[in-house]
Amino acid sequence: MKEYKRLTYEDRVKIELLTKQGFNPAKISHLIGRHRSTVQRELCRFPRSYTAAKAQAEASAQAGSRNRGRKLEMDKRLLNYVHEKLKLRWSPQQISKQCG
């Protein structure tokens, strides 16, 4: 299975240019070497007017929020609390209700 690779700014520029030239998503995907559904999803994000700069800015903003870190890695007290409750055979639902 191929490894998933995010669209680059260059890919987005090609998508923008080919869209303006009237190519459909299937043809664009073939020309840039990406899966048809990847191109279709990208175009659906901006249905009225797709621009590479706007799409890249949104993708960059989302990328920053993806790499925040995990709560248990960042809060040792919470990690210890969860471990203690798991030792007592509490379910994750019970633990989350007590924490929240």
Backbone as XML, in Angstrom:
<?xml version="1.0"?>
<chain id="A" units="angstrom">
  <residue number="1" name="MET">
    <atom name="N" x="0.838" y="-1.177" z="0.000"/>
    <atom name="CA" x="0.000" y="0.000" z="0.000"/>
    <atom name="C" x="0.885" y="1.243" z="0.000"/>
  </residue>
  <residue number="2" name="LYS">
    <atom name="N" x="0.500" y="2.242" z="-0.777"/>
    <atom name="CA" x="1.278" y="3.467" z="-0.853"/>
    <atom name="C" x="1.128" y="4.285" z="0.421"/>
  </residue>
  <residue number="3" name="GLU">
    <atom name="N" x="2.178" y="5.017" z="0.735"/>
    <atom name="CA" x="2.132" y="5.889" z="1.899"/>
    <atom name="C" x="1.392" y="7.172" z="1.519"/>
  </residue>
  <residue number="4" name="TYR">
    <atom name="N" x="0.515" y="7.645" z="2.411"/>
    <atom name="CA" x="-0.233" y="8.869" z="2.150"/>
    <atom name="C" x="0.708" y="10.057" z="2.200"/>
  </residue>
  <residue number="5" name="LYS">
    <atom name="N" x="0.580" y="10.937" z="1.225"/>
    <atom name="CA" x="1.403" y="12.125" z="1.166"/>
    <atom name="C" x="0.490" y="13.332" z="0.975"/>
  </residue>
  <residue number="6" name="ARG">
    <atom name="N" x="0.647" y="14.345" z="1.779"/>
    <atom name="CA" x="-0.205" y="15.530" z="1.682"/>
    <atom name="C" x="0.091" y="16.310" z="0.406"/>
  </residue>
  <residue number="7" name="LEU">
    <atom name="N" x="-0.903" y="17.062" z="-0.036"/>
    <atom name="CA" x="-0.711" y="17.904" z="-1.207"/>
    <atom name="C" x="0.284" y="19.011" z="-0.893"/>
  </residue>
  <residue number="8" name="THR">
    <atom name="N" x="1.139" y="19.303" z="-1.834"/>
    <atom name="CA" x="2.096" y="20.396" z="-1.680"/>
    <atom name="C" x="1.508" y="21.656" z="-2.301"/>
  </residue>
  <residue number="9" name="TYR">
    <atom name="N" x="2.178" y="22.774" z="-2.046"/>
    <atom name="CA" x="1.733" y="24.022" z="-2.661"/>
    <atom name="C" x="1.812" y="23.907" z="-4.193"/>
  </residue>
  <residue number="10" name="GLU">
    <atom name="N" x="2.844" y="23.263" z="-4.688"/>
    <atom name="CA" x="2.989" y="23.082" z="-6.136"/>
    <atom name="C" x="1.820" y="22.271" z="-6.700"/>
  </residue>
  <residue number="11" name="ASP">
    <atom name="N" x="1.388" y="21.220" z="-5.966"/>
    <atom name="CA" x="0.219" y="20.444" z="-6.393"/>
    <atom name="C" x="-1.009" y="21.344" z="-6.461"/>
  </residue>
  <residue number="12" name="ARG">
    <atom name="N" x="-1.161" y="22.194" z="-5.465"/>
    <atom name="CA" x="-2.334" y="23.075" z="-5.416"/>
    <atom name="C" x="-2.310" y="24.097" z="-6.552"/>
  </residue>
  <residue number="13" name="VAL">
    <atom name="N" x="-1.135" y="24.596" z="-6.888"/>
    <atom name="CA" x="-1.021" y="25.525" z="-8.012"/>
    <atom name="C" x="-1.424" y="24.828" z="-9.313"/>
  </residue>
  <residue number="14" name="LYS">
    <atom name="N" x="-0.970" y="23.589" z="-9.490"/>
    <atom name="CA" x="-1.344" y="22.832" z="-10.694"/>
    <atom name="C" x="-2.851" y="22.610" z="-10.737"/>
  </residue>
  <residue number="15" name="ILE">
    <atom name="N" x="-3.435" y="22.266" z="-9.592"/>
    <atom name="CA" x="-4.885" y="22.059" z="-9.534"/>
    <atom name="C" x="-5.611" y="23.345" z="-9.922"/>
  </residue>
  <residue number="16" name="GLU">
    <atom name="N" x="-5.155" y="24.461" z="-9.384"/>
    <atom name="CA" x="-5.791" y="25.745" z="-9.697"/>
    <atom name="C" x="-5.717" y="26.042" z="-11.199"/>
  </residue>
  <residue number="17" name="LEU">
    <atom name="N" x="-4.540" y="25.905" z="-11.786"/>
    <atom name="CA" x="-4.361" y="26.210" z="-13.210"/>
    <atom name="C" x="-5.189" y="25.277" z="-14.096"/>
  </residue>
  <residue number="18" name="LEU">
    <atom name="N" x="-5.155" y="23.987" z="-13.786"/>
    <atom name="CA" x="-5.902" y="23.023" z="-14.599"/>
    <atom name="C" x="-7.410" y="23.205" z="-14.456"/>
  </residue>
  <residue number="19" name="THR">
    <atom name="N" x="-7.853" y="23.596" z="-13.263"/>
    <atom name="CA" x="-9.281" y="23.863" z="-13.051"/>
    <atom name="C" x="-9.712" y="25.047" z="-13.899"/>
  </residue>
  <residue number="20" name="LYS">
    <atom name="N" x="-8.903" y="26.097" z="-13.912"/>
    <atom name="CA" x="-9.224" y="27.285" z="-14.710"/>
    <atom name="C" x="-9.217" y="26.980" z="-16.205"/>
  </residue>
  <residue number="21" name="GLN">
    <atom name="N" x="-8.460" y="25.965" z="-16.599"/>
    <atom name="CA" x="-8.431" y="25.563" z="-18.005"/>
    <atom name="C" x="-9.599" y="24.642" z="-18.354"/>
  </residue>
  <residue number="22" name="GLY">
    <atom name="N" x="-10.410" y="24.285" z="-17.354"/>
    <atom name="CA" x="-11.618" y="23.513" z="-17.609"/>
    <atom name="C" x="-11.484" y="22.008" z="-17.476"/>
  </residue>
  <residue number="23" name="PHE">
    <atom name="N" x="-10.373" y="21.538" z="-16.946"/>
    <atom name="CA" x="-10.213" y="20.099" z="-16.764"/>
    <atom name="C" x="-11.054" y="19.614" z="-15.590"/>
  </residue>
  <residue number="24" name="ASN">
    <atom name="N" x="-11.563" y="18.387" z="-15.691"/>
    <atom name="CA" x="-12.343" y="17.816" z="-14.591"/>
    <atom name="C" x="-11.396" y="17.170" z="-13.570"/>
  </residue>
  <residue number="25" name="PRO">
    <atom name="N" x="-11.886" y="16.903" z="-12.359"/>
    <atom name="CA" x="-11.016" y="16.339" z="-11.310"/>
    <atom name="C" x="-10.323" y="15.034" z="-11.706"/>
  </residue>
  <residue number="26" name="ALA">
    <atom name="N" x="-10.982" y="14.191" z="-12.474"/>
    <atom name="CA" x="-10.366" y="12.919" z="-12.884"/>
    <atom name="C" x="-9.154" y="13.174" z="-13.779"/>
  </residue>
  <residue number="27" name="LYS">
    <atom name="N" x="-9.280" y="14.086" z="-14.712"/>
    <atom name="CA" x="-8.177" y="14.399" z="-15.617"/>
    <atom name="C" x="-7.049" y="15.106" z="-14.853"/>
  </residue>
  <residue number="28" name="ILE">
    <atom name="N" x="-7.413" y="16.020" z="-13.951"/>
    <atom name="CA" x="-6.412" y="16.720" z="-13.140"/>
    <atom name="C" x="-5.618" y="15.712" z="-12.316"/>
  </residue>
  <residue number="29" name="SER">
    <atom name="N" x="-6.308" y="14.778" z="-11.698"/>
    <atom name="CA" x="-5.624" y="13.790" z="-10.854"/>
    <atom name="C" x="-4.651" y="12.962" z="-11.680"/>
  </residue>
  <residue number="30" name="HIS">
    <atom name="N" x="-5.040" y="12.631" z="-12.890"/>
    <atom name="CA" x="-4.149" y="11.872" z="-13.775"/>
    <atom name="C" x="-2.917" y="12.701" z="-14.141"/>
  </residue>
  <residue number="31" name="LEU">
    <atom name="N" x="-3.116" y="13.978" z="-14.437"/>
    <atom name="CA" x="-2.017" y="14.837" z="-14.865"/>
    <atom name="C" x="-1.014" y="15.135" z="-13.747"/>
  </residue>
  <residue number="32" name="ILE">
    <atom name="N" x="-1.514" y="15.238" z="-12.507"/>
    <atom name="CA" x="-0.585" y="15.559" z="-11.407"/>
    <atom name="C" x="-0.143" y="14.327" z="-10.622"/>
  </residue>
  <residue number="33" name="GLY">
    <atom name="N" x="-0.697" y="13.168" z="-10.955"/>
    <atom name="CA" x="-0.274" y="11.930" z="-10.311"/>
    <atom name="C" x="-0.812" y="11.738" z="-8.908"/>
  </residue>
  <residue number="34" name="ARG">
    <atom name="N" x="-2.018" y="12.199" z="-8.675"/>
    <atom name="CA" x="-2.685" y="12.016" z="-7.382"/>
    <atom name="C" x="-3.983" y="11.264" z="-7.590"/>
  </residue>
  <residue number="35" name="HIS">
    <atom name="N" x="-4.519" y="10.710" z="-6.516"/>
    <atom name="CA" x="-5.772" y="9.970" z="-6.602"/>
    <atom name="C" x="-6.913" y="10.941" z="-6.885"/>
  </residue>
  <residue number="36" name="ARG">
    <atom name="N" x="-7.882" y="10.468" z="-7.652"/>
    <atom name="CA" x="-9.020" y="11.303" z="-8.044"/>
    <atom name="C" x="-9.768" y="11.855" z="-6.832"/>
  </residue>
  <residue number="37" name="SER">
    <atom name="N" x="-9.947" y="11.041" z="-5.800"/>
    <atom name="CA" x="-10.693" y="11.506" z="-4.631"/>
    <atom name="C" x="-9.934" y="12.600" z="-3.875"/>
  </residue>
  <residue number="38" name="THR">
    <atom name="N" x="-8.601" y="12.572" z="-3.916"/>
    <atom name="CA" x="-7.803" y="13.614" z="-3.267"/>
    <atom name="C" x="-8.063" y="14.956" z="-3.932"/>
  </residue>
  <residue number="39" name="VAL">
    <atom name="N" x="-8.040" y="14.956" z="-5.251"/>
    <atom name="CA" x="-8.292" y="16.194" z="-5.998"/>
    <atom name="C" x="-9.727" y="16.656" z="-5.794"/>
  </residue>
  <residue number="40" name="GLN">
    <atom name="N" x="-10.672" y="15.720" z="-5.827"/>
    <atom name="CA" x="-12.079" y="16.071" z="-5.639"/>
    <atom name="C" x="-12.323" y="16.700" z="-4.265"/>
  </residue>
  <residue number="41" name="ARG">
    <atom name="N" x="-11.747" y="16.099" z="-3.222"/>
    <atom name="CA" x="-11.908" y="16.660" z="-1.867"/>
    <atom name="C" x="-11.296" y="18.058" z="-1.784"/>
  </residue>
  <residue number="42" name="GLU">
    <atom name="N" x="-10.148" y="18.215" z="-2.404"/>
    <atom name="CA" x="-9.474" y="19.512" z="-2.382"/>
    <atom name="C" x="-10.346" y="20.577" z="-3.045"/>
  </residue>
  <residue number="43" name="LEU">
    <atom name="N" x="-10.937" y="20.248" z="-4.175"/>
    <atom name="CA" x="-11.792" y="21.210" z="-4.881"/>
    <atom name="C" x="-13.093" y="21.470" z="-4.132"/>
  </residue>
  <residue number="44" name="CYS">
    <atom name="N" x="-13.585" y="20.477" z="-3.408"/>
    <atom name="CA" x="-14.832" y="20.652" z="-2.649"/>
    <atom name="C" x="-14.653" y="21.582" z="-1.451"/>
  </residue>
  <residue number="45" name="ARG">
    <atom name="N" x="-13.429" y="21.742" z="-0.999"/>
    <atom name="CA" x="-13.185" y="22.637" z="0.142"/>
    <atom name="C" x="-13.481" y="24.091" z="-0.215"/>
  </residue>
  <residue number="46" name="PHE">
    <atom name="N" x="-13.340" y="24.434" z="-1.482"/>
    <atom name="CA" x="-13.594" y="25.789" z="-1.970"/>
    <atom name="C" x="-14.437" y="25.700" z="-3.235"/>
  </residue>
  <residue number="47" name="PRO">
    <atom name="N" x="-15.737" y="25.452" z="-3.086"/>
    <atom name="CA" x="-16.566" y="25.125" z="-4.249"/>
    <atom name="C" x="-16.729" y="26.256" z="-5.268"/>
  </residue>
  <residue number="48" name="ARG">
    <atom name="N" x="-16.681" y="27.502" z="-4.843"/>
    <atom name="CA" x="-16.936" y="28.590" z="-5.796"/>
    <atom name="C" x="-15.695" y="28.987" z="-6.576"/>
  </residue>
  <residue number="49" name="SER">
    <atom name="N" x="-14.603" y="29.190" z="-5.871"/>
    <atom name="CA" x="-13.380" y="29.600" z="-6.576"/>
    <atom name="C" x="-12.171" y="29.044" z="-5.832"/>
  </residue>
  <residue number="50" name="TYR">
    <atom name="N" x="-11.528" y="28.077" z="-6.442"/>
    <atom name="CA" x="-10.366" y="27.442" z="-5.829"/>
    <atom name="C" x="-9.129" y="28.270" z="-6.120"/>
  </residue>
  <residue number="51" name="THR">
    <atom name="N" x="-8.403" y="28.631" z="-5.056"/>
    <atom name="CA" x="-7.102" y="29.272" z="-5.241"/>
    <atom name="C" x="-6.076" y="28.519" z="-4.401"/>
  </residue>
  <residue number="52" name="ALA">
    <atom name="N" x="-4.920" y="28.316" z="-4.978"/>
    <atom name="CA" x="-3.873" y="27.553" z="-4.311"/>
    <atom name="C" x="-3.424" y="28.235" z="-3.024"/>
  </residue>
  <residue number="53" name="ALA">
    <atom name="N" x="-3.308" y="29.558" z="-3.058"/>
    <atom name="CA" x="-2.836" y="30.287" z="-1.874"/>
    <atom name="C" x="-3.801" y="30.139" z="-0.707"/>
  </residue>
  <residue number="54" name="LYS">
    <atom name="N" x="-5.098" y="30.270" z="-0.985"/>
    <atom name="CA" x="-6.099" y="30.141" z="0.071"/>
    <atom name="C" x="-6.122" y="28.712" z="0.625"/>
  </residue>
  <residue number="55" name="ALA">
    <atom name="N" x="-6.038" y="27.731" z="-0.265"/>
    <atom name="CA" x="-6.053" y="26.324" z="0.154"/>
    <atom name="C" x="-4.813" y="25.994" z="0.978"/>
  </residue>
  <residue number="56" name="GLN">
    <atom name="N" x="-3.653" y="26.513" z="0.576"/>
    <atom name="CA" x="-2.415" y="26.250" z="1.317"/>
    <atom name="C" x="-2.460" y="26.903" z="2.693"/>
  </residue>
  <residue number="57" name="ALA">
    <atom name="N" x="-2.998" y="28.114" z="2.778"/>
    <atom name="CA" x="-3.090" y="28.801" z="4.072"/>
    <atom name="C" x="-3.969" y="28.016" z="5.036"/>
  </residue>
  <residue number="58" name="GLU">
    <atom name="N" x="-5.094" y="27.506" z="4.537"/>
    <atom name="CA" x="-5.981" y="26.720" z="5.393"/>
    <atom name="C" x="-5.323" y="25.407" z="5.816"/>
  </residue>
  <residue number="59" name="ALA">
    <atom name="N" x="-4.638" y="24.760" z="4.887"/>
    <atom name="CA" x="-3.966" y="23.493" z="5.203"/>
    <atom name="C" x="-2.862" y="23.714" z="6.235"/>
  </residue>
  <residue number="60" name="SER">
    <atom name="N" x="-2.132" y="24.799" z="6.117"/>
    <atom name="CA" x="-1.064" y="25.103" z="7.081"/>
    <atom name="C" x="-1.638" y="25.378" z="8.463"/>
  </residue>
  <residue number="61" name="ALA">
    <atom name="N" x="-2.759" y="26.080" z="8.518"/>
    <atom name="CA" x="-3.400" y="26.361" z="9.805"/>
    <atom name="C" x="-3.864" y="25.071" z="10.466"/>
  </residue>
  <residue number="62" name="GLN">
    <atom name="N" x="-4.433" y="24.170" z="9.682"/>
    <atom name="CA" x="-4.895" y="22.894" z="10.235"/>
    <atom name="C" x="-3.725" y="22.033" z="10.685"/>
  </residue>
  <residue number="63" name="ALA">
    <atom name="N" x="-2.619" y="22.110" z="9.978"/>
    <atom name="CA" x="-1.454" y="21.306" z="10.336"/>
    <atom name="C" x="-0.922" y="21.696" z="11.705"/>
  </residue>
  <residue number="64" name="GLY">
    <atom name="N" x="-0.982" y="22.967" z="12.039"/>
    <atom name="CA" x="-0.506" y="23.423" z="13.346"/>
    <atom name="C" x="-1.319" y="22.852" z="14.487"/>
  </residue>
  <residue number="65" name="SER">
    <atom name="N" x="-2.624" y="22.701" z="14.273"/>
    <atom name="CA" x="-3.472" y="22.175" z="15.341"/>
    <atom name="C" x="-3.368" y="20.662" z="15.461"/>
  </residue>
  <residue number="66" name="ARG">
    <atom name="N" x="-2.880" y="19.988" z="14.425"/>
    <atom name="CA" x="-2.745" y="18.526" z="14.479"/>
    <atom name="C" x="-1.601" y="18.085" z="15.375"/>
  </residue>
  <residue number="67" name="ASN">
    <atom name="N" x="-0.588" y="18.911" z="15.529"/>
    <atom name="CA" x="0.628" y="18.496" z="16.226"/>
    <atom name="C" x="0.717" y="19.068" z="17.642"/>
  </residue>
  <residue number="68" name="ARG">
    <atom name="N" x="-0.386" y="19.133" z="18.327"/>
    <atom name="CA" x="-0.403" y="19.710" z="19.671"/>
    <atom name="C" x="0.232" y="18.816" z="20.717"/>
  </residue>
  <residue number="69" name="GLY">
    <atom name="N" x="0.150" y="17.550" z="20.557"/>
    <atom name="CA" x="0.609" y="16.630" z="21.587"/>
    <atom name="C" x="-0.585" y="16.002" z="22.285"/>
  </residue>
  <residue number="70" name="ARG">
    <atom name="N" x="-0.349" y="14.938" z="22.975"/>
    <atom name="CA" x="-1.432" y="14.232" z="23.652"/>
    <atom name="C" x="-1.568" y="14.717" z="25.080"/>
  </residue>
  <residue number="71" name="LYS">
    <atom name="N" x="-2.801" y="14.744" z="25.541"/>
    <atom name="CA" x="-3.062" y="15.259" z="26.886"/>
    <atom name="C" x="-2.285" y="14.507" z="27.953"/>
  </residue>
  <residue number="72" name="LEU">
    <atom name="N" x="-2.260" y="13.193" z="27.848"/>
    <atom name="CA" x="-1.589" y="12.403" z="28.884"/>
    <atom name="C" x="-0.081" y="12.588" z="28.855"/>
  </residue>
  <residue number="73" name="GLU">
    <atom name="N" x="0.464" y="12.898" z="27.683"/>
    <atom name="CA" x="1.907" y="13.139" z="27.598"/>
    <atom name="C" x="2.272" y="14.495" z="28.199"/>
  </residue>
  <residue number="74" name="MET">
    <atom name="N" x="1.340" y="15.415" z="28.177"/>
    <atom name="CA" x="1.625" y="16.777" z="28.610"/>
    <atom name="C" x="1.276" y="17.018" z="30.081"/>
  </residue>
  <residue number="75" name="ASP">
    <atom name="N" x="0.454" y="16.150" z="30.660"/>
    <atom name="CA" x="-0.012" y="16.353" z="32.036"/>
    <atom name="C" x="0.247" y="15.082" z="32.842"/>
  </residue>
  <residue number="76" name="LYS">
    <atom name="N" x="1.331" y="15.075" z="33.606"/>
    <atom name="CA" x="1.712" y="13.874" z="34.374"/>
    <atom name="C" x="0.705" y="13.552" z="35.471"/>
  </residue>
  <residue number="77" name="ARG">
    <atom name="N" x="0.095" y="14.574" z="36.071"/>
    <atom name="CA" x="-0.928" y="14.314" z="37.100"/>
    <atom name="C" x="-2.103" y="13.556" z="36.504"/>
  </residue>
  <residue number="78" name="LEU">
    <atom name="N" x="-2.533" y="13.998" z="35.329"/>
    <atom name="CA" x="-3.644" y="13.332" z="34.663"/>
    <atom name="C" x="-3.255" y="11.897" z="34.289"/>
  </residue>
  <residue number="79" name="LEU">
    <atom name="N" x="-2.046" y="11.717" z="33.804"/>
    <atom name="CA" x="-1.559" y="10.379" z="33.458"/>
    <atom name="C" x="-1.593" y="9.461" z="34.671"/>
  </residue>
  <residue number="80" name="ASN">
    <atom name="N" x="-1.096" y="9.927" z="35.805"/>
    <atom name="CA" x="-1.111" y="9.126" z="37.027"/>
    <atom name="C" x="-2.532" y="8.805" z="37.467"/>
  </residue>
  <residue number="81" name="TYR">
    <atom name="N" x="-3.421" y="9.789" z="37.370"/>
    <atom name="CA" x="-4.819" y="9.595" z="37.738"/>
    <atom name="C" x="-5.439" y="8.481" z="36.885"/>
  </residue>
  <residue number="82" name="VAL">
    <atom name="N" x="-5.229" y="8.555" z="35.570"/>
    <atom name="CA" x="-5.799" y="7.560" z="34.665"/>
    <atom name="C" x="-5.236" y="6.178" z="34.970"/>
  </residue>
  <residue number="83" name="HIS">
    <atom name="N" x="-3.947" y="6.089" z="35.210"/>
    <atom name="CA" x="-3.324" y="4.795" z="35.534"/>
    <atom name="C" x="-3.910" y="4.210" z="36.816"/>
  </residue>
  <residue number="84" name="GLU">
    <atom name="N" x="-4.091" y="5.038" z="37.831"/>
    <atom name="CA" x="-4.662" y="4.547" z="39.098"/>
    <atom name="C" x="-6.076" y="4.010" z="38.894"/>
  </residue>
  <residue number="85" name="LYS">
    <atom name="N" x="-6.878" y="4.728" z="38.134"/>
    <atom name="CA" x="-8.259" y="4.284" z="37.911"/>
    <atom name="C" x="-8.309" y="3.036" z="37.034"/>
  </residue>
  <residue number="86" name="LEU">
    <atom name="N" x="-7.399" y="2.918" z="36.104"/>
    <atom name="CA" x="-7.357" y="1.703" z="35.289"/>
    <atom name="C" x="-6.972" y="0.492" z="36.133"/>
  </residue>
  <residue number="87" name="LYS">
    <atom name="N" x="-6.078" y="0.696" z="37.110"/>
    <atom name="CA" x="-5.717" y="-0.392" z="38.022"/>
    <atom name="C" x="-6.929" y="-0.851" z="38.824"/>
  </residue>
  <residue number="88" name="LEU">
    <atom name="N" x="-7.843" y="0.095" z="39.105"/>
    <atom name="CA" x="-9.068" y="-0.232" z="39.834"/>
    <atom name="C" x="-10.151" y="-0.789" z="38.903"/>
  </residue>
  <residue number="89" name="ARG">
    <atom name="N" x="-9.772" y="-0.990" z="37.623"/>
    <atom name="CA" x="-10.643" y="-1.561" z="36.605"/>
    <atom name="C" x="-11.805" y="-0.646" z="36.238"/>
  </residue>
  <residue number="90" name="TRP">
    <atom name="N" x="-11.586" y="0.673" z="36.332"/>
    <atom name="CA" x="-12.580" y="1.630" z="35.861"/>
    <atom name="C" x="-12.571" y="1.617" z="34.334"/>
  </residue>
  <residue number="91" name="SER">
    <atom name="N" x="-13.712" y="1.901" z="33.744"/>
    <atom name="CA" x="-13.786" y="2.001" z="32.286"/>
    <atom name="C" x="-13.312" y="3.404" z="31.867"/>
  </residue>
  <residue number="92" name="PRO">
    <atom name="N" x="-12.905" y="3.558" z="30.630"/>
    <atom name="CA" x="-12.534" y="4.899" z="30.156"/>
    <atom name="C" x="-13.669" y="5.913" z="30.307"/>
  </residue>
  <residue number="93" name="GLN">
    <atom name="N" x="-14.911" y="5.452" z="30.142"/>
    <atom name="CA" x="-16.049" y="6.347" z="30.308"/>
    <atom name="C" x="-16.155" y="6.830" z="31.750"/>
  </residue>
  <residue number="94" name="GLN">
    <atom name="N" x="-15.958" y="5.929" z="32.710"/>
    <atom name="CA" x="-16.002" y="6.323" z="34.126"/>
    <atom name="C" x="-14.888" y="7.318" z="34.431"/>
  </residue>
  <residue number="95" name="ILE">
    <atom name="N" x="-13.713" y="7.066" z="33.915"/>
    <atom name="CA" x="-12.572" y="7.964" z="34.178"/>
    <atom name="C" x="-12.841" y="9.333" z="33.587"/>
  </residue>
  <residue number="96" name="SER">
    <atom name="N" x="-13.326" y="9.395" z="32.379"/>
    <atom name="CA" x="-13.535" y="10.695" z="31.735"/>
    <atom name="C" x="-14.633" y="11.490" z="32.422"/>
  </residue>
  <residue number="97" name="LYS">
    <atom name="N" x="-15.649" y="10.829" z="32.969"/>
    <atom name="CA" x="-16.710" y="11.548" z="33.686"/>
    <atom name="C" x="-16.173" y="12.144" z="34.980"/>
  </residue>
  <residue number="98" name="GLN">
    <atom name="N" x="-15.255" y="11.449" z="35.640"/>
    <atom name="CA" x="-14.669" y="11.957" z="36.873"/>
    <atom name="C" x="-13.739" y="13.125" z="36.599"/>
  </residue>
  <residue number="99" name="CYS">
    <atom name="N" x="-13.024" y="13.102" z="35.457"/>
    <atom name="CA" x="-12.067" y="14.161" z="35.123"/>
    <atom name="C" x="-12.759" y="15.398" z="34.603"/>
  </residue>
  <residue number="100" name="GLY">
    <atom name="N" x="-13.854" y="15.210" z="33.883"/>
    <atom name="CA" x="-14.515" y="16.331" z="33.193"/>
    <atom name="C" x="-15.456" y="17.000" z="34.081"/>
  </residue>
</chain>
